[in-house]
Amino acid sequence: MYSKEIIERFKNPRNAGGLKGANGVGKVGNASCGDIMKVYLRIDENEIVKDARFKTFGCCAAIASTDVACDLVKGKTVEEALKVTNKQVYDILGEMPAHKIHCSVLAEEAIHAAVEDYYKKKEKESKKAAKQDK
Ligand code: FES
C-alpha cells in the first residue's frame, strides 16, 4: 500500500526532467528490479546545489523517492547533500511496502553518484587549469 504522498509525487513530480547546465550527473540502477535513476545537479561556485532534477525509469516508489531526494538537496552544500539518507526520503513519503524500501535507497545512491560526478569534473578542471599555468 502506497501513501498519499507517494501517489501524489508519482502523478505530479516536481523535479522531473533533465537540467540544462547540470555539472553533476549520477546514474544508478538496481539489477534485480531493473529500475534506473538519473539525477542532475547544478552546483554553483560556492558548492551550493542550486537545482536538482531527475529522470527515472522505474516504479511508482522510485519516481516518488527521486523526486523527494531532489527536493532534499536543493539549497544545500554538496557536503550536506551527501548526508541525505534514504531514511529522510522514506520519512517524507510515509507508508511504503517493505519490498519497496530499496527504491528510496536507490534515490540516495543517485544523489551520491551525482555529487561524485561533480567532484570528478571539478578535479579534472583544476588539473587542466594547473597544466595551463605551467
Ligand atoms: Fe526497484 Fe522501485 S522496484 S527501484
Backbone and ligand atoms as CSV (ligand in chain L), in Angstrom:
chain,resi,resn,atom,element,x,y,z
A,1,MET,N,N,0.842,-1.200,0.000
A,1,MET,CA,C,0.000,0.000,0.000
A,1,MET,C,C,0.876,1.249,0.000
A,2,TYR,N,N,0.569,2.137,-0.912
A,2,TYR,CA,C,1.331,3.377,-1.003
A,2,TYR,C,C,0.638,4.517,-0.245
A,3,SER,N,N,1.448,5.418,0.279
A,3,SER,CA,C,0.907,6.594,0.963
A,3,SER,C,C,0.370,7.585,-0.078
A,4,LYS,N,N,-0.394,8.566,0.393
A,4,LYS,CA,C,-0.917,9.623,-0.486
A,4,LYS,C,C,0.239,10.393,-1.115
A,5,GLU,N,N,1.280,10.615,-0.291
A,5,GLU,CA,C,2.443,11.385,-0.765
A,5,GLU,C,C,3.115,10.681,-1.947
A,6,ILE,N,N,3.256,9.372,-1.872
A,6,ILE,CA,C,3.890,8.630,-2.967
A,6,ILE,C,C,3.039,8.756,-4.237
A,7,ILE,N,N,1.754,8.548,-4.092
A,7,ILE,CA,C,0.857,8.629,-5.255
A,7,ILE,C,C,0.916,10.031,-5.865
A,8,GLU,N,N,0.884,11.047,-4.997
A,8,GLU,CA,C,0.904,12.430,-5.469
A,8,GLU,C,C,2.225,12.752,-6.187
A,9,ARG,N,N,3.335,12.331,-5.583
A,9,ARG,CA,C,4.649,12.592,-6.192
A,9,ARG,C,C,4.808,11.833,-7.507
A,10,PHE,N,N,4.237,10.650,-7.556
A,10,PHE,CA,C,4.309,9.837,-8.772
A,10,PHE,C,C,3.503,10.498,-9.901
A,11,LYS,N,N,2.321,10.989,-9.547
A,11,LYS,CA,C,1.459,11.609,-10.563
A,11,LYS,C,C,1.966,12.988,-10.981
A,12,ASN,N,N,2.439,13.753,-10.016
A,12,ASN,CA,C,2.890,15.129,-10.288
A,12,ASN,C,C,4.268,15.385,-9.705
A,13,PRO,N,N,5.278,14.751,-10.248
A,13,PRO,CA,C,6.620,15.007,-9.699
A,13,PRO,C,C,7.029,16.459,-9.937
A,14,ARG,N,N,7.680,17.057,-8.933
A,14,ARG,CA,C,8.051,18.477,-9.030
A,14,ARG,C,C,9.375,18.684,-9.749
A,15,ASN,N,N,10.166,17.617,-9.783
A,15,ASN,CA,C,11.532,17.787,-10.291
A,15,ASN,C,C,11.856,16.886,-11.482
A,16,ALA,N,N,10.852,16.446,-12.190
A,16,ALA,CA,C,11.105,15.524,-13.304
A,16,ALA,C,C,11.706,16.251,-14.494
A,17,GLY,N,N,12.613,15.560,-15.172
A,17,GLY,CA,C,13.202,16.101,-16.396
A,17,GLY,C,C,14.691,16.301,-16.287
A,18,GLY,N,N,15.294,16.660,-17.407
A,18,GLY,CA,C,16.727,16.929,-17.431
A,18,GLY,C,C,16.993,18.340,-16.913
A,19,LEU,N,N,18.265,18.714,-16.871
A,19,LEU,CA,C,18.629,20.028,-16.330
A,19,LEU,C,C,19.772,20.631,-17.129
A,20,LYS,N,N,19.477,21.756,-17.774
A,20,LYS,CA,C,20.487,22.471,-18.542
A,20,LYS,C,C,21.550,23.006,-17.580
A,21,GLY,N,N,22.795,22.836,-17.924
A,21,GLY,CA,C,23.859,23.361,-17.076
A,21,GLY,C,C,24.176,22.493,-15.878
A,22,ALA,N,N,23.667,21.264,-15.883
A,22,ALA,CA,C,23.972,20.345,-14.769
A,22,ALA,C,C,25.469,20.043,-14.778
A,23,ASN,N,N,26.106,20.151,-13.623
A,23,ASN,CA,C,27.537,19.838,-13.551
A,23,ASN,C,C,27.824,18.659,-12.612
A,24,GLY,N,N,26.759,17.957,-12.258
A,24,GLY,CA,C,26.886,16.699,-11.519
A,24,GLY,C,C,25.749,15.797,-11.950
A,25,VAL,N,N,26.081,14.704,-12.595
A,25,VAL,CA,C,25.039,13.792,-13.087
A,25,VAL,C,C,25.339,12.391,-12.585
A,26,GLY,N,N,24.356,11.796,-11.931
A,26,GLY,CA,C,24.564,10.452,-11.384
A,26,GLY,C,C,23.520,9.490,-11.912
A,27,LYS,N,N,23.996,8.337,-12.343
A,27,LYS,CA,C,23.070,7.329,-12.851
A,27,LYS,C,C,23.288,6.041,-12.073
A,28,VAL,N,N,22.216,5.512,-11.526
A,28,VAL,CA,C,22.315,4.253,-10.780
A,28,VAL,C,C,21.161,3.346,-11.197
A,29,GLY,N,N,21.349,2.068,-10.935
A,29,GLY,CA,C,20.299,1.121,-11.283
A,29,GLY,C,C,20.275,-0.028,-10.296
A,30,ASN,N,N,19.149,-0.685,-10.254
A,30,ASN,CA,C,19.028,-1.865,-9.407
A,30,ASN,C,C,18.874,-3.074,-10.333
A,31,ALA,N,N,19.837,-3.956,-10.273
A,31,ALA,CA,C,19.850,-5.095,-11.197
A,31,ALA,C,C,18.646,-6.018,-11.025
A,32,SER,N,N,18.169,-6.177,-9.792
A,32,SER,CA,C,17.082,-7.143,-9.602
A,32,SER,C,C,15.727,-6.649,-10.118
A,33,CYS,N,N,15.444,-5.347,-9.982
A,33,CYS,CA,C,14.140,-4.873,-10.486
A,33,CYS,C,C,14.269,-4.190,-11.842
A,34,GLY,N,N,15.493,-3.782,-12.189
A,34,GLY,CA,C,15.717,-3.149,-13.490
A,34,GLY,C,C,15.452,-1.656,-13.523
A,35,ASP,N,N,15.131,-1.054,-12.377
A,35,ASP,CA,C,14.854,0.379,-12.350
A,35,ASP,C,C,16.148,1.187,-12.486
A,36,ILE,N,N,16.021,2.316,-13.164
A,36,ILE,CA,C,17.180,3.186,-13.392
A,36,ILE,C,C,16.829,4.612,-13.007
A,37,MET,N,N,17.753,5.262,-12.291
A,37,MET,CA,C,17.550,6.661,-11.892
A,37,MET,C,C,18.720,7.494,-12.373
A,38,LYS,N,N,18.386,8.667,-12.874
A,38,LYS,CA,C,19.434,9.608,-13.274
A,38,LYS,C,C,19.118,10.939,-12.593
A,39,VAL,N,N,20.077,11.454,-11.836
A,39,VAL,CA,C,19.895,12.711,-11.116
A,39,VAL,C,C,20.844,13.767,-11.692
A,40,TYR,N,N,20.305,14.952,-11.895
A,40,TYR,CA,C,21.078,16.074,-12.431
A,40,TYR,C,C,21.161,17.166,-11.369
A,41,LEU,N,N,22.380,17.614,-11.081
A,41,LEU,CA,C,22.559,18.699,-10.102
A,41,LEU,C,C,23.253,19.881,-10.760
A,42,ARG,N,N,22.783,21.069,-10.450
A,42,ARG,CA,C,23.503,22.284,-10.856
A,42,ARG,C,C,24.056,22.895,-9.588
A,43,ILE,N,N,25.376,22.889,-9.508
A,43,ILE,CA,C,26.069,23.319,-8.287
A,43,ILE,C,C,26.853,24.597,-8.596
A,44,ASP,N,N,26.703,25.600,-7.751
A,44,ASP,CA,C,27.384,26.871,-8.040
A,44,ASP,C,C,28.810,26.899,-7.480
A,45,GLU,N,N,29.482,28.037,-7.656
A,45,GLU,CA,C,30.893,28.157,-7.265
A,45,GLU,C,C,31.098,28.073,-5.751
A,46,ASN,N,N,30.024,28.265,-4.995
A,46,ASN,CA,C,30.118,28.115,-3.532
A,46,ASN,C,C,29.723,26.712,-3.073
A,47,GLU,N,N,29.598,25.824,-4.050
A,47,GLU,CA,C,29.234,24.422,-3.795
A,47,GLU,C,C,27.840,24.269,-3.190
A,48,ILE,N,N,26.947,25.148,-3.628
A,48,ILE,CA,C,25.536,25.048,-3.224
A,48,ILE,C,C,24.761,24.412,-4.382
A,49,VAL,N,N,23.903,23.462,-4.049
A,49,VAL,CA,C,23.061,22.837,-5.068
A,49,VAL,C,C,21.933,23.817,-5.399
A,50,LYS,N,N,22.040,24.431,-6.569
A,50,LYS,CA,C,21.047,25.434,-6.960
A,50,LYS,C,C,19.790,24.782,-7.529
A,51,ASP,N,N,19.976,23.639,-8.190
A,51,ASP,CA,C,18.804,22.948,-8.738
A,51,ASP,C,C,19.092,21.454,-8.837
A,52,ALA,N,N,18.033,20.676,-8.781
A,52,ALA,CA,C,18.162,19.214,-8.872
A,52,ALA,C,C,16.942,18.672,-9.613
A,53,ARG,N,N,17.223,17.839,-10.594
A,53,ARG,CA,C,16.128,17.231,-11.353
A,53,ARG,C,C,16.460,15.767,-11.614
A,54,PHE,N,N,15.497,15.042,-12.139
A,54,PHE,CA,C,15.741,13.610,-12.333
A,54,PHE,C,C,14.969,13.036,-13.514
A,55,LYS,N,N,15.491,11.915,-13.979
A,55,LYS,CA,C,14.773,11.082,-14.943
A,55,LYS,C,C,14.835,9.683,-14.368
A,56,THR,N,N,13.705,9.112,-14.080
A,56,THR,CA,C,13.677,7.771,-13.501
A,56,THR,C,C,12.827,6.852,-14.342
A,57,PHE,N,N,13.429,5.731,-14.683
A,57,PHE,CA,C,12.699,4.691,-15.386
A,57,PHE,C,C,12.459,3.613,-14.340
A,58,GLY,N,N,11.254,3.609,-13.811
A,58,GLY,CA,C,11.036,2.628,-12.759
A,58,GLY,C,C,9.661,2.711,-12.148
A,59,CYS,N,N,9.553,2.148,-10.991
A,59,CYS,CA,C,8.260,2.024,-10.324
A,59,CYS,C,C,7.815,3.353,-9.701
A,60,CYS,N,N,6.606,3.337,-9.239
A,60,CYS,CA,C,5.972,4.482,-8.594
A,60,CYS,C,C,6.813,4.990,-7.405
A,61,ALA,N,N,7.286,4.068,-6.568
A,61,ALA,CA,C,8.074,4.447,-5.384
A,61,ALA,C,C,9.437,5.006,-5.787
A,62,ALA,N,N,9.989,4.507,-6.887
A,62,ALA,CA,C,11.284,5.001,-7.369
A,62,ALA,C,C,11.141,6.439,-7.841
A,63,ILE,N,N,10.099,6.722,-8.574
A,63,ILE,CA,C,9.865,8.080,-9.088
A,63,ILE,C,C,9.617,9.034,-7.913
A,64,ALA,N,N,8.760,8.640,-6.990
A,64,ALA,CA,C,8.465,9.484,-5.823
A,64,ALA,C,C,9.726,9.700,-4.984
A,65,SER,N,N,10.528,8.656,-4.808
A,65,SER,CA,C,11.756,8.768,-3.997
A,65,SER,C,C,12.753,9.732,-4.623
A,66,THR,N,N,12.939,9.646,-5.930
A,66,THR,CA,C,13.902,10.550,-6.580
A,66,THR,C,C,13.398,11.990,-6.496
A,67,ASP,N,N,12.092,12.151,-6.635
A,67,ASP,CA,C,11.521,13.495,-6.565
A,67,ASP,C,C,11.793,14.124,-5.193
A,68,VAL,N,N,11.580,13.359,-4.140
A,68,VAL,CA,C,11.823,13.853,-2.779
A,68,VAL,C,C,13.319,14.113,-2.564
A,69,ALA,N,N,14.152,13.195,-3.042
A,69,ALA,CA,C,15.604,13.360,-2.860
A,69,ALA,C,C,16.069,14.664,-3.505
A,70,CYS,N,N,15.524,14.999,-4.675
A,70,CYS,CA,C,15.887,16.255,-5.340
A,70,CYS,C,C,15.471,17.443,-4.471
A,71,ASP,N,N,14.284,17.406,-3.915
A,71,ASP,CA,C,13.845,18.485,-3.014
A,71,ASP,C,C,14.788,18.614,-1.825
A,72,LEU,N,N,15.215,17.476,-1.291
A,72,LEU,CA,C,16.053,17.489,-0.081
A,72,LEU,C,C,17.436,18.099,-0.308
A,73,VAL,N,N,17.968,18.003,-1.523
A,73,VAL,CA,C,19.328,18.519,-1.738
A,73,VAL,C,C,19.359,19.971,-2.217
A,74,LYS,N,N,18.245,20.464,-2.702
A,74,LYS,CA,C,18.228,21.844,-3.204
A,74,LYS,C,C,18.538,22.832,-2.084
A,75,GLY,N,N,19.472,23.745,-2.376
A,75,GLY,CA,C,19.835,24.775,-1.400
A,75,GLY,C,C,20.875,24.305,-0.401
A,76,LYS,N,N,21.247,23.042,-0.491
A,76,LYS,CA,C,22.258,22.514,0.442
A,76,LYS,C,C,23.646,22.572,-0.201
A,77,THR,N,N,24.665,22.495,0.639
A,77,THR,CA,C,26.017,22.367,0.101
A,77,THR,C,C,26.175,20.926,-0.378
A,78,VAL,N,N,27.196,20.673,-1.191
A,78,VAL,CA,C,27.398,19.305,-1.669
A,78,VAL,C,C,27.697,18.362,-0.503
A,79,GLU,N,N,28.412,18.904,0.499
A,79,GLU,CA,C,28.710,18.095,1.691
A,79,GLU,C,C,27.417,17.662,2.383
A,80,GLU,N,N,26.496,18.625,2.516
A,80,GLU,CA,C,25.205,18.320,3.146
A,80,GLU,C,C,24.383,17.364,2.280
A,81,ALA,N,N,24.476,17.546,0.962
A,81,ALA,CA,C,23.729,16.680,0.037
A,81,ALA,C,C,24.152,15.216,0.212
A,82,LEU,N,N,25.437,15.032,0.509
A,82,LEU,CA,C,25.934,13.667,0.715
A,82,LEU,C,C,25.369,13.030,1.984
A,83,LYS,N,N,24.850,13.868,2.859
A,83,LYS,CA,C,24.303,13.347,4.124
A,83,LYS,C,C,22.813,13.016,4.026
A,84,VAL,N,N,22.216,13.308,2.880
A,84,VAL,CA,C,20.802,12.962,2.692
A,84,VAL,C,C,20.694,11.437,2.633
A,85,THR,N,N,19.776,10.909,3.420
A,85,THR,CA,C,19.662,9.451,3.500
A,85,THR,C,C,18.306,8.960,2.985
A,86,ASN,N,N,18.268,7.683,2.715
A,86,ASN,CA,C,17.001,7.080,2.280
A,86,ASN,C,C,15.967,7.145,3.399
A,87,LYS,N,N,16.425,7.206,4.640
A,87,LYS,CA,C,15.512,7.302,5.787
A,87,LYS,C,C,14.744,8.625,5.720
A,88,GLN,N,N,15.452,9.709,5.360
A,88,GLN,CA,C,14.794,11.010,5.224
A,88,GLN,C,C,13.762,10.963,4.095
A,89,VAL,N,N,14.137,10.323,3.002
A,89,VAL,CA,C,13.225,10.186,1.858
A,89,VAL,C,C,12.001,9.383,2.295
A,90,TYR,N,N,12.262,8.291,2.944
A,90,TYR,CA,C,11.206,7.393,3.422
A,90,TYR,C,C,10.267,8.126,4.386
A,91,ASP,N,N,10.837,8.900,5.318
A,91,ASP,CA,C,10.021,9.621,6.302
A,91,ASP,C,C,9.071,10.611,5.639
A,92,ILE,N,N,9.524,11.234,4.564
A,92,ILE,CA,C,8.660,12.195,3.860
A,92,ILE,C,C,7.573,11.451,3.090
A,93,LEU,N,N,7.952,10.339,2.505
A,93,LEU,CA,C,6.981,9.613,1.679
A,93,LEU,C,C,5.921,8.877,2.501
A,94,GLY,N,N,6.278,8.505,3.697
A,94,GLY,CA,C,5.309,7.798,4.525
A,94,GLY,C,C,5.246,6.319,4.189
A,95,GLU,N,N,4.081,5.778,4.312
A,95,GLU,CA,C,3.912,4.331,4.171
A,95,GLU,C,C,4.429,3.798,2.819
A,96,MET,N,N,5.300,2.803,2.930
A,96,MET,CA,C,5.864,2.205,1.720
A,96,MET,C,C,6.013,0.705,1.979
A,97,PRO,N,N,5.600,-0.130,1.053
A,97,PRO,CA,C,5.749,-1.573,1.282
A,97,PRO,C,C,7.221,-1.925,1.523
A,98,ALA,N,N,7.470,-2.875,2.386
A,98,ALA,CA,C,8.846,-3.239,2.745
A,98,ALA,C,C,9.693,-3.585,1.514
A,99,HIS,N,N,9.080,-4.252,0.547
A,99,HIS,CA,C,9.868,-4.638,-0.633
A,99,HIS,C,C,10.143,-3.455,-1.567
A,100,LYS,N,N,9.665,-2.264,-1.171
A,100,LYS,CA,C,9.918,-1.062,-1.983
A,100,LYS,C,C,10.913,-0.112,-1.311
A,101,ILE,N,N,11.383,-0.482,-0.139
A,101,ILE,CA,C,12.324,0.400,0.558
A,101,ILE,C,C,13.604,0.601,-0.259
A,102,HIS,N,N,13.977,-0.403,-1.023
A,102,HIS,CA,C,15.195,-0.259,-1.834
A,102,HIS,C,C,15.071,0.880,-2.847
A,103,CYS,N,N,13.849,1.276,-3.188
A,103,CYS,CA,C,13.646,2.398,-4.122
A,103,CYS,C,C,14.174,3.689,-3.496
A,104,SER,N,N,13.946,3.863,-2.181
A,104,SER,CA,C,14.450,5.063,-1.512
A,104,SER,C,C,15.975,4.989,-1.365
A,105,VAL,N,N,16.499,3.786,-1.208
A,105,VAL,CA,C,17.959,3.602,-1.130
A,105,VAL,C,C,18.592,3.997,-2.466
A,106,LEU,N,N,17.922,3.611,-3.537
A,106,LEU,CA,C,18.432,3.928,-4.872
A,106,LEU,C,C,18.484,5.453,-5.083
A,107,ALA,N,N,17.490,6.155,-4.554
A,107,ALA,CA,C,17.468,7.625,-4.676
A,107,ALA,C,C,18.666,8.235,-3.942
A,108,GLU,N,N,18.969,7.711,-2.770
A,108,GLU,CA,C,20.145,8.188,-2.019
A,108,GLU,C,C,21.412,7.927,-2.843
A,109,GLU,N,N,21.491,6.749,-3.428
A,109,GLU,CA,C,22.667,6.408,-4.239
A,109,GLU,C,C,22.790,7.317,-5.469
A,110,ALA,N,N,21.658,7.678,-6.047
A,110,ALA,CA,C,21.674,8.546,-7.235
A,110,ALA,C,C,22.230,9.927,-6.881
A,111,ILE,N,N,21.842,10.441,-5.713
A,111,ILE,CA,C,22.369,11.740,-5.262
A,111,ILE,C,C,23.879,11.631,-5.051
A,112,HIS,N,N,24.297,10.573,-4.394
A,112,HIS,CA,C,25.734,10.377,-4.147
A,112,HIS,C,C,26.509,10.294,-5.459
A,113,ALA,N,N,25.959,9.567,-6.419
A,113,ALA,CA,C,26.624,9.412,-7.719
A,113,ALA,C,C,26.738,10.759,-8.431
A,114,ALA,N,N,25.717,11.603,-8.302
A,114,ALA,CA,C,25.750,12.922,-8.948
A,114,ALA,C,C,26.805,13.813,-8.280
A,115,VAL,N,N,26.906,13.744,-6.959
A,115,VAL,CA,C,27.917,14.538,-6.252
A,115,VAL,C,C,29.325,14.039,-6.607
A,116,GLU,N,N,29.487,12.735,-6.671
A,116,GLU,CA,C,30.793,12.166,-7.063
A,116,GLU,C,C,31.195,12.641,-8.453
A,117,ASP,N,N,30.213,12.654,-9.359
A,117,ASP,CA,C,30.471,13.119,-10.722
A,117,ASP,C,C,30.914,14.580,-10.697
A,118,TYR,N,N,30.263,15.378,-9.864
A,118,TYR,CA,C,30.632,16.794,-9.720
A,118,TYR,C,C,32.088,16.911,-9.246
A,119,TYR,N,N,32.449,16.141,-8.237
A,119,TYR,CA,C,33.827,16.186,-7.714
A,119,TYR,C,C,34.840,15.753,-8.777
A,120,LYS,N,N,34.493,14.721,-9.543
A,120,LYS,CA,C,35.400,14.249,-10.609
A,120,LYS,C,C,35.621,15.330,-11.650
A,121,LYS,N,N,34.515,15.966,-12.063
A,121,LYS,CA,C,34.620,17.030,-13.076
A,121,LYS,C,C,35.448,18.196,-12.545
A,122,LYS,N,N,35.237,18.517,-11.283
A,122,LYS,CA,C,35.958,19.633,-10.666
A,122,LYS,C,C,37.456,19.331,-10.617
A,123,GLU,N,N,37.786,18.113,-10.261
A,123,GLU,CA,C,39.192,17.705,-10.186
A,123,GLU,C,C,39.849,17.774,-11.562
A,124,LYS,N,N,39.124,17.318,-12.562
A,124,LYS,CA,C,39.618,17.349,-13.936
A,124,LYS,C,C,39.900,18.788,-14.357
A,125,GLU,N,N,38.957,19.675,-14.039
A,125,GLU,CA,C,39.108,21.090,-14.396
A,125,GLU,C,C,40.301,21.720,-13.693
A,126,SER,N,N,40.487,21.386,-12.421
A,126,SER,CA,C,41.610,22.010,-11.707
A,126,SER,C,C,42.950,21.470,-12.208
A,127,LYS,N,N,42.978,20.203,-12.633
A,127,LYS,CA,C,44.210,19.649,-13.221
A,127,LYS,C,C,44.515,20.346,-14.537
A,128,LYS,N,N,43.461,20.582,-15.317
A,128,LYS,CA,C,43.603,21.252,-16.598
A,128,LYS,C,C,44.125,22.672,-16.385
A,129,ALA,N,N,43.552,23.372,-15.398
A,129,ALA,CA,C,43.964,24.744,-15.102
A,129,ALA,C,C,45.418,24.778,-14.625
A,130,ALA,N,N,45.810,23.782,-13.833
A,130,ALA,CA,C,47.173,23.720,-13.332
A,130,ALA,C,C,48.163,23.514,-14.475
A,131,LYS,N,N,47.784,22.717,-15.461
A,131,LYS,CA,C,48.640,22.473,-16.645
A,131,LYS,C,C,48.820,23.752,-17.445
A,132,GLN,N,N,47.718,24.506,-17.584
A,132,GLN,CA,C,47.780,25.753,-18.362
A,132,GLN,C,C,48.626,26.804,-17.667
A,133,ASP,N,N,48.713,26.741,-16.339
A,133,ASP,CA,C,49.505,27.717,-15.585
A,133,ASP,C,C,51.002,27.486,-15.753
A,134,LYS,N,N,51.371,26.265,-16.144
A,134,LYS,CA,C,52.802,25.930,-16.257
A,134,LYS,C,C,53.453,26.627,-17.428
L,1,FES,FE1,FE,13.218,-1.311,-7.774
L,1,FES,FE2,FE,11.424,0.523,-7.320
L,1,FES,S1,S,11.092,-1.604,-7.649
L,1,FES,S2,S,13.555,0.841,-7.567
